[in-house]
């Protein structure tokens, strides 16, 4: 599934919980800044009541990197934190893009370097190309 930024934004808004308590993470911050043209899914960190409401919509499991996670329809994964960082800290380091909170690009680049999966390396190359274009 190839999702453009408008698709990701619509999916997040469509969750129907306070947007102040959600942060788009995963590869989507690279999409939001223009470094990627699409992503395959939507990763969201939720805090407080937003987490409680979204967690109640599915089965909560422990994510591969330790945070609680729930799969929702439409390729949306909602997490209680991000790579061991609590949701409040993720929110604190986020910025607003088109009316939704987006995670720190620096944090995304750091975790993609750490994980170094094939898709992460592709995304890092795309980000480096984007940086080169943006600075010229």
C-alpha angles and dihedrals in degrees: 000000000000113000123190121208091264089056093050092047092048091049092052094046089046091061086081098219128114108292091213088071097051131077124189108227138159112066094330096092086063088051092049092054093047100251092115128040096208145358131211100228144002121255115190132181113212130190137196119344092356089060091047092051095046095043089055089061094068147002114300114222135171109267121229091260097046106265122118111258139186127195114223130187118278097042094292119148116189120201133194090219139346124260091331095316113122118246093246090058091049090051091048092056095044130101132210118253120176092340099311132092115251125195124246113282088213090057091048092050091048095051093044089053090049096049095039094188115164092259090048091053090049090050092048090052090050090049092051091050089049091050090050092051092045093052096048 
